[in-house]
Amino acid sequence: MTHLPEIWSCMQKQIPKGVWISLADIYRIIEDNLSLDKEDYEWQSPTSDVPKWKRNVRNVLQYRKRTGEIEWGRDTMYRI
């Protein structure tokens, strides 16, 4: 299972600074740059078809938004 600090580290290294980027592009960056395992691809809940790793990406974004490390431009756009 990929942990939140690993996801944040990847975001810091791979997301261009000062540029608005979509959530879909962030997902692509994480999937392309981390070695996600079988557990990461399990559903986030029994009634959801969203994998755990995407929920974890959103959790990192929400936390870093609160700390001021990420800006949220609504419409699923983010900027570091």
MOPAC internal coordinates of N, CA, C and O (Angstrom, degrees):
PM7 1SCF
backbone

  N    0.0000 0     0.00 0     0.00 0    0    0    0
  C    1.4496 1     0.00 0     0.00 0    1    0    0
  C    1.5295 1   108.95 1     0.00 0    2    1    0
  O    1.2310 1   120.88 1   -50.47 1    3    2    1
  N    1.2970 1   115.91 1   129.53 1    3    2    1
  C    1.4569 1   121.13 1   177.84 1    5    3    2
  C    1.5287 1   108.97 1   -78.58 1    6    5    3
  O    1.2310 1   120.81 1   -48.26 1    7    6    5
  N    1.3235 1   116.05 1   131.74 1    7    6    5
  C    1.4566 1   121.20 1  -175.95 1    9    7    6
  C    1.5344 1   111.47 1   -94.63 1   10    9    7
  O    1.2310 1   121.11 1   -22.33 1   11   10    9
  N    1.3270 1   115.47 1   157.67 1   11   10    9
  C    1.4616 1   121.35 1  -175.39 1   13   11   10
  C    1.5299 1   113.57 1   -55.93 1   14   13   11
  O    1.2310 1   118.72 1   138.01 1   15   14   13
  N    1.3503 1   120.05 1   -41.99 1   15   14   13
  C    1.4697 1   118.91 1   177.80 1   17   15   14
  C    1.5391 1   113.08 1   -60.47 1   18   17   15
  O    1.2310 1   120.27 1   145.91 1   19   18   17
  N    1.3289 1   117.09 1   -34.09 1   19   18   17
  C    1.4704 1   120.24 1   176.91 1   21   19   18
  C    1.5267 1   110.81 1   -65.72 1   22   21   19
  O    1.2310 1   120.99 1   139.13 1   23   22   21
  N    1.3120 1   115.71 1   -40.87 1   23   22   21
  C    1.4686 1   120.20 1   179.51 1   25   23   22
  C    1.5188 1   109.70 1   -65.19 1   26   25   23
  O    1.2310 1   120.01 1   135.09 1   27   26   25
  N    1.3343 1   117.59 1   -44.91 1   27   26   25
  C    1.4631 1   120.87 1   179.72 1   29   27   26
  C    1.5340 1   110.94 1   -63.22 1   30   29   27
  O    1.2310 1   120.17 1   137.46 1   31   30   29
  N    1.3063 1   117.29 1   -42.54 1   31   30   29
  C    1.4660 1   120.78 1   178.21 1   33   31   30
  C    1.5303 1   110.92 1   -59.33 1   34   33   31
  O    1.2310 1   120.64 1   136.34 1   35   34   33
  N    1.3138 1   116.37 1   -43.66 1   35   34   33
  C    1.4636 1   121.09 1   178.13 1   37   35   34
  C    1.5267 1   110.29 1   -62.15 1   38   37   35
  O    1.2310 1   120.37 1   135.94 1   39   38   37
  N    1.3246 1   116.90 1   -44.06 1   39   38   37
  C    1.4587 1   120.40 1   178.96 1   41   39   38
  C    1.5301 1   110.58 1   -59.48 1   42   41   39
  O    1.2310 1   120.80 1   134.22 1   43   42   41
  N    1.3244 1   116.07 1   -45.78 1   43   42   41
  C    1.4657 1   119.76 1  -178.82 1   45   43   42
  C    1.5285 1   111.99 1   -61.11 1   46   45   43
  O    1.2310 1   120.64 1   143.22 1   47   46   45
  N    1.3076 1   116.38 1   -36.78 1   47   46   45
  C    1.4631 1   120.63 1  -177.74 1   49   47   46
  C    1.5230 1   112.85 1   -80.65 1   50   49   47
  O    1.2310 1   119.85 1   145.72 1   51   50   49
  N    1.3255 1   117.89 1   -34.28 1   51   50   49
  C    1.4618 1   120.80 1  -168.14 1   53   51   50
  C    1.5277 1   115.46 1  -104.79 1   54   53   51
  O    1.2310 1   119.75 1   155.52 1   55   54   53
  N    1.3089 1   118.08 1   -24.48 1   55   54   53
  C    1.4652 1   119.72 1  -178.57 1   57   55   54
  C    1.5214 1   108.58 1   -83.86 1   58   57   55
  O    1.2310 1   120.07 1   -51.81 1   59   58   57
  N    1.3309 1   117.48 1   128.19 1   59   58   57
  C    1.4666 1   119.59 1   179.29 1   61   59   58
  C    1.5334 1   110.61 1   -63.38 1   62   61   59
  O    1.2310 1   120.35 1   -43.97 1   63   62   61
  N    1.3151 1   116.93 1   136.03 1   63   62   61
  C    1.4625 1   122.03 1  -178.07 1   65   63   62
  C    1.5343 1   110.38 1   -75.89 1   66   65   63
  O    1.2310 1   121.26 1   -40.07 1   67   66   65
  N    1.3356 1   115.19 1   139.93 1   67   66   65
  C    1.4533 1   121.41 1   175.02 1   69   67   66
  C    1.5155 1   115.03 1    75.90 1   70   69   67
  O    1.2310 1   120.19 1  -169.37 1   71   70   69
  N    1.3304 1   117.25 1    10.63 1   71   70   69
  C    1.4677 1   121.89 1  -177.65 1   73   71   70
  C    1.5301 1   108.37 1  -118.82 1   74   73   71
  O    1.2310 1   120.54 1   -46.44 1   75   74   73
  N    1.3272 1   116.58 1   133.56 1   75   74   73
  C    1.4676 1   119.85 1   175.71 1   77   75   74
  C    1.5192 1   108.93 1   -70.93 1   78   77   75
  O    1.2310 1   120.79 1   -45.49 1   79   78   77
  N    1.3325 1   116.10 1   134.51 1   79   78   77
  C    1.4602 1   121.76 1  -177.75 1   81   79   78
  C    1.5312 1   108.66 1  -137.23 1   82   81   79
  O    1.2310 1   121.05 1   -37.89 1   83   82   81
  N    1.2989 1   115.60 1   142.11 1   83   82   81
  C    1.4720 1   120.03 1  -176.92 1   85   83   82
  C    1.5270 1   111.02 1   -79.17 1   86   85   83
  O    1.2310 1   121.59 1   -21.14 1   87   86   85
  N    1.3224 1   114.56 1   158.86 1   87   86   85
  C    1.4548 1   120.47 1   175.74 1   89   87   86
  C    1.5281 1   110.50 1   -59.92 1   90   89   87
  O    1.2310 1   120.16 1   140.58 1   91   90   89
  N    1.3188 1   117.30 1   -39.42 1   91   90   89
  C    1.4703 1   120.75 1   178.64 1   93   91   90
  C    1.5311 1   110.87 1   -60.65 1   94   93   91
  O    1.2310 1   120.18 1   140.19 1   95   94   93
  N    1.3363 1   117.26 1   -39.81 1   95   94   93
  C    1.4604 1   120.09 1   177.98 1   97   95   94
  C    1.5282 1   111.52 1   -69.48 1   98   97   95
  O    1.2310 1   120.49 1   144.19 1   99   98   97
  N    1.3258 1   116.67 1   -35.81 1   99   98   97
  C    1.4667 1   119.90 1   176.08 1  101   99   98
  C    1.5219 1   109.78 1   -63.72 1  102  101   99
  O    1.2310 1   120.34 1   135.93 1  103  102  101
  N    1.3245 1   116.95 1   -44.07 1  103  102  101
  C    1.4660 1   119.84 1   176.16 1  105  103  102
  C    1.5264 1   110.54 1   -56.50 1  106  105  103
  O    1.2310 1   120.52 1   135.03 1  107  106  105
  N    1.3034 1   116.61 1   -44.97 1  107  106  105
  C    1.4778 1   121.27 1  -178.93 1  109  107  106
  C    1.5287 1   110.44 1   -61.72 1  110  109  107
  O    1.2310 1   120.54 1   137.20 1  111  110  109
  N    1.3355 1   116.57 1   -42.80 1  111  110  109
  C    1.4649 1   120.99 1   179.41 1  113  111  110
  C    1.5272 1   110.39 1   -61.08 1  114  113  111
  O    1.2310 1   120.84 1   133.64 1  115  114  113
  N    1.3201 1   116.00 1   -46.36 1  115  114  113
  C    1.4680 1   119.68 1  -179.16 1  117  115  114
  C    1.5250 1   110.50 1   -63.97 1  118  117  115
  O    1.2310 1   120.45 1   133.55 1  119  118  117
  N    1.3086 1   116.74 1   -46.45 1  119  118  117
  C    1.4713 1   119.96 1  -178.15 1  121  119  118
  C    1.5262 1   111.66 1   -64.52 1  122  121  119
  O    1.2310 1   120.04 1   145.08 1  123  122  121
  N    1.3245 1   117.52 1   -34.92 1  123  122  121
  C    1.4669 1   121.77 1  -179.11 1  125  123  122
  C    1.5238 1   113.36 1   -77.53 1  126  125  123
  O    1.2310 1   120.06 1   155.79 1  127  126  125
  N    1.3430 1   117.50 1   -24.21 1  127  126  125
  C    1.4646 1   119.74 1  -170.58 1  129  127  126
  C    1.5243 1   115.30 1  -113.40 1  130  129  127
  O    1.2310 1   119.98 1   170.47 1  131  130  129
  N    1.3114 1   117.65 1    -9.53 1  131  130  129
  C    1.4660 1   120.03 1   176.41 1  133  131  130
  C    1.5214 1   109.58 1  -115.97 1  134  133  131
  O    1.2310 1   121.06 1   -27.01 1  135  134  133
  N    1.3055 1   115.58 1   152.99 1  135  134  133
  C    1.4600 1   120.89 1   176.96 1  137  135  134
  C    1.5168 1   108.47 1   -90.14 1  138  137  135
  O    1.2310 1   120.96 1   -93.79 1  139  138  137
  N    1.3095 1   115.77 1    86.21 1  139  138  137
  C    1.4616 1   120.65 1   179.93 1  141  139  138
  C    1.5169 1   109.24 1   -73.61 1  142  141  139
  O    1.2310 1   120.80 1   -41.67 1  143  142  141
  N    1.3286 1   116.07 1   138.33 1  143  142  141
  C    1.4674 1   119.54 1  -177.07 1  145  143  142
  C    1.5336 1   111.12 1  -105.29 1  146  145  143
  O    1.2310 1   121.42 1     3.20 1  147  146  145
  N    1.3075 1   114.88 1  -176.80 1  147  146  145
  C    1.4607 1   121.34 1  -176.85 1  149  147  146
  C    1.5277 1   111.79 1   -56.95 1  150  149  147
  O    1.2310 1   120.53 1   137.80 1  151  150  149
  N    1.3202 1   116.58 1   -42.20 1  151  150  149
  C    1.4673 1   120.79 1  -179.74 1  153  151  150
  C    1.5323 1   111.49 1   -63.44 1  154  153  151
  O    1.2310 1   120.00 1   143.94 1  155  154  153
  N    1.3255 1   117.61 1   -36.06 1  155  154  153
  C    1.4673 1   121.20 1   177.78 1  157  155  154
  C    1.5274 1   111.52 1   -60.18 1  158  157  155
  O    1.2310 1   120.61 1   147.22 1  159  158  157
  N    1.3161 1   116.44 1   -32.78 1  159  158  157
  C    1.4685 1   121.14 1  -176.61 1  161  159  158
  C    1.5323 1   113.57 1   -88.83 1  162  161  159
  O    1.2310 1   120.36 1   178.60 1  163  162  161
  N    1.3388 1   116.91 1    -1.40 1  163  162  161
  C    1.4584 1   118.96 1   174.67 1  165  163  162
  C    1.5209 1   108.88 1   -68.78 1  166  165  163
  O    1.2310 1   120.33 1   -24.73 1  167  166  165
  N    1.3364 1   116.97 1   155.27 1  167  166  165
  C    1.4637 1   120.67 1  -179.71 1  169  167  166
  C    1.5271 1   110.20 1   -65.50 1  170  169  167
  O    1.2310 1   121.24 1   -33.28 1  171  170  169
  N    1.3221 1   115.23 1   146.72 1  171  170  169
  C    1.4655 1   119.53 1  -179.23 1  173  171  170
  C    1.5281 1   112.73 1   -68.97 1  174  173  171
  O    1.2310 1   120.30 1   157.97 1  175  174  173
  N    1.3288 1   117.03 1   -22.03 1  175  174  173
  C    1.4665 1   121.90 1   174.76 1  177  175  174
  C    1.5256 1   108.03 1  -157.06 1  178  177  175
  O    1.2310 1   120.23 1   -15.62 1  179  178  177
  N    1.3174 1   117.17 1   164.38 1  179  178  177
  C    1.4736 1   119.98 1  -178.60 1  181  179  178
  C    1.5370 1   113.53 1   -61.56 1  182  181  179
  O    1.2310 1   120.02 1   156.53 1  183  182  181
  N    1.3119 1   117.57 1   -23.47 1  183  182  181
  C    1.4697 1   120.50 1  -177.98 1  185  183  182
  C    1.5240 1   113.06 1  -103.20 1  186  185  183
  O    1.2310 1   120.12 1  -168.93 1  187  186  185
  N    1.3239 1   117.38 1    11.07 1  187  186  185
  C    1.4694 1   121.34 1  -176.37 1  189  187  186
  C    1.5205 1   110.69 1  -121.39 1  190  189  187
  O    1.2310 1   121.01 1   -31.75 1  191  190  189
  N    1.3182 1   115.67 1   148.25 1  191  190  189
  C    1.4648 1   119.23 1   173.82 1  193  191  190
  C    1.5342 1   111.24 1  -109.07 1  194  193  191
  O    1.2310 1   120.75 1  -158.11 1  195  194  193
  N    1.3327 1   116.16 1    21.89 1  195  194  193
  C    1.4645 1   122.39 1   176.88 1  197  195  194
  C    1.5260 1   107.95 1   -96.13 1  198  197  195
  O    1.2310 1   119.92 1   -50.48 1  199  198  197
  N    1.3407 1   117.76 1   129.52 1  199  198  197
  C    1.4692 1   119.17 1  -179.30 1  201  199  198
  C    1.5325 1   112.40 1   -70.45 1  202  201  199
  O    1.2310 1   121.56 1   -26.97 1  203  202  201
  N    1.3217 1   114.63 1   153.03 1  203  202  201
  C    1.4661 1   121.76 1  -178.02 1  205  203  202
  C    1.5252 1   112.30 1   -55.46 1  206  205  203
  O    1.2310 1   120.05 1   141.17 1  207  206  205
  N    1.3191 1   117.51 1   -38.83 1  207  206  205
  C    1.4545 1   118.89 1  -174.88 1  209  207  206
  C    1.5339 1   111.58 1   -63.64 1  210  209  207
  O    1.2310 1   119.82 1   147.60 1  211  210  209
  N    1.3193 1   117.95 1   -32.40 1  211  210  209
  C    1.4702 1   119.89 1   177.93 1  213  211  210
  C    1.5286 1   110.49 1   -70.08 1  214  213  211
  O    1.2310 1   120.23 1   140.97 1  215  214  213
  N    1.3337 1   117.16 1   -39.03 1  215  214  213
  C    1.4640 1   120.13 1   174.73 1  217  215  214
  C    1.5212 1   109.84 1   -60.44 1  218  217  215
  O    1.2310 1   120.67 1   138.46 1  219  218  217
  N    1.3350 1   116.33 1   -41.54 1  219  218  217
  C    1.4646 1   120.09 1  -179.65 1  221  219  218
  C    1.5264 1   111.74 1   -65.89 1  222  221  219
  O    1.2310 1   119.94 1   143.41 1  223  222  221
  N    1.3181 1   117.72 1   -36.59 1  223  222  221
  C    1.4697 1   120.98 1   175.33 1  225  223  222
  C    1.5264 1   109.17 1   -60.98 1  226  225  223
  O    1.2310 1   120.24 1   133.49 1  227  226  225
  N    1.3209 1   117.14 1   -46.51 1  227  226  225
  C    1.4712 1   120.58 1   179.51 1  229  227  226
  C    1.5338 1   110.87 1   -62.99 1  230  229  227
  O    1.2310 1   120.15 1   142.74 1  231  230  229
  N    1.3347 1   117.32 1   -37.26 1  231  230  229
  C    1.4621 1   120.55 1   177.24 1  233  231  230
  C    1.5271 1   111.25 1   -62.31 1  234  233  231
  O    1.2310 1   120.38 1   137.07 1  235  234  233
  N    1.3209 1   116.87 1   -42.93 1  235  234  233
  C    1.4640 1   121.06 1   177.76 1  237  235  234
  C    1.5352 1   109.43 1   -62.12 1  238  237  235
  O    1.2310 1   120.40 1   133.57 1  239  238  237
  N    1.3192 1   116.84 1   -46.43 1  239  238  237
  C    1.4616 1   120.39 1  -179.90 1  241  239  238
  C    1.5260 1   111.44 1   -60.18 1  242  241  239
  O    1.2310 1   120.13 1   135.79 1  243  242  241
  N    1.3253 1   117.36 1   -44.21 1  243  242  241
  C    1.4687 1   120.98 1   179.52 1  245  243  242
  C    1.5244 1   111.20 1   -62.38 1  246  245  243
  O    1.2310 1   120.31 1   134.83 1  247  246  245
  N    1.3190 1   117.01 1   -45.17 1  247  246  245
  C    1.4605 1   120.44 1  -179.48 1  249  247  246
  C    1.5258 1   110.87 1   -64.54 1  250  249  247
  O    1.2310 1   120.13 1   133.10 1  251  250  249
  N    1.3136 1   117.35 1   -46.90 1  251  250  249
  C    1.4698 1   121.10 1  -177.67 1  253  251  250
  C    1.5224 1   111.48 1   -69.76 1  254  253  251
  O    1.2310 1   120.39 1   155.03 1  255  254  253
  N    1.3069 1   116.86 1   -24.97 1  255  254  253
  C    1.4642 1   120.75 1   173.65 1  257  255  254
  C    1.5299 1   109.18 1   -66.46 1  258  257  255
  O    1.2310 1   120.50 1   136.54 1  259  258  257
  N    1.3232 1   116.65 1   -43.46 1  259  258  257
  C    1.4747 1   121.09 1   179.07 1  261  259  258
  C    1.5289 1   112.04 1   -65.52 1  262  261  259
  O    1.2310 1   120.39 1   146.51 1  263  262  261
  N    1.3382 1   116.86 1   -33.49 1  263  262  261
  C    1.4664 1   119.62 1  -179.38 1  265  263  262
  C    1.5262 1   112.06 1   -83.32 1  266  265  263
  O    1.2310 1   120.26 1   173.23 1  267  266  265
  N    1.3322 1   117.11 1    -6.77 1  267  266  265
  C    1.4603 1   120.92 1   179.15 1  269  267  266
  C    1.5183 1   114.42 1    85.61 1  270  269  267
  O    1.2310 1   120.13 1  -172.81 1  271  270  269
  N    1.3247 1   117.36 1     7.19 1  271  270  269
  C    1.4658 1   120.54 1  -179.15 1  273  271  270
  C    1.5208 1   112.19 1   -83.03 1  274  273  271
  O    1.2310 1   120.89 1   162.66 1  275  274  273
  N    1.3368 1   115.90 1   -17.34 1  275  274  273
  C    1.4647 1   121.99 1   178.48 1  277  275  274
  C    1.5230 1   107.94 1  -133.77 1  278  277  275
  O    1.2310 1   120.97 1   -40.99 1  279  278  277
  N    1.3241 1   115.74 1   139.01 1  279  278  277
  C    1.4597 1   120.92 1   173.29 1  281  279  278
  C    1.5261 1   108.69 1   -97.83 1  282  281  279
  O    1.2310 1   121.20 1   -33.31 1  283  282  281
  N    1.3107 1   115.30 1   146.69 1  283  282  281
  C    1.4535 1   121.63 1   177.92 1  285  283  282
  C    1.5168 1   107.76 1  -114.46 1  286  285  283
  O    1.2310 1   120.49 1   -56.32 1  287  286  285
  N    1.3228 1   116.67 1   123.68 1  287  286  285
  C    1.4478 1   121.42 1  -177.86 1  289  287  286
  C    1.5126 1   112.64 1  -102.25 1  290  289  287
  O    1.2310 1   120.14 1  -158.54 1  291  290  289
  N    1.3206 1   117.35 1    21.46 1  291  290  289
  C    1.4498 1   122.52 1  -175.78 1  293  291  290
  C    1.5267 1   109.25 1    61.88 1  294  293  291
  O    1.2310 1   119.86 1    -1.19 1  295  294  293
  N    1.2851 1   117.88 1   178.81 1  295  294  293
  C    1.4643 1   120.92 1  -179.99 1  297  295  294
  C    1.5321 1   113.52 1    46.86 1  298  297  295
  O    1.2310 1   120.17 1  -142.53 1  299  298  297
  N    1.3224 1   117.29 1    37.47 1  299  298  297
  C    1.4651 1   125.04 1   177.25 1  301  299  298
  C    1.5258 1   113.86 1    57.60 1  302  301  299
  O    1.2310 1   120.15 1  -145.40 1  303  302  301
  N    1.3231 1   117.32 1    34.60 1  303  302  301
  C    1.4621 1   121.63 1   176.30 1  305  303  302
  C    1.5336 1   109.22 1  -110.90 1  306  305  303
  O    1.2310 1   121.10 1   -42.67 1  307  306  305
  N    1.3392 1   115.50 1   137.33 1  307  306  305
  C    1.4538 1   121.60 1  -176.80 1  309  307  306
  C    1.5298 1   109.90 1  -133.39 1  310  309  307
  O    1.2310 1   121.32 1   -24.77 1  311  310  309
  N    1.3579 1   115.08 1   155.23 1  311  310  309
  C    1.4649 1   119.68 1   177.62 1  313  311  310
  C    1.5220 1   108.70 1  -145.44 1  314  313  311
  O    1.2310 1   121.75 1   -46.62 1  315  314  313
  N    1.3340 1   114.25 1   133.38 1  315  314  313
  C    1.4778 1   120.72 1   175.74 1  317  315  314
  C    1.5166 1   107.55 1   -93.73 1  318  317  315
  O    1.2310 1   120.10 1   180.00 1  319  318  317

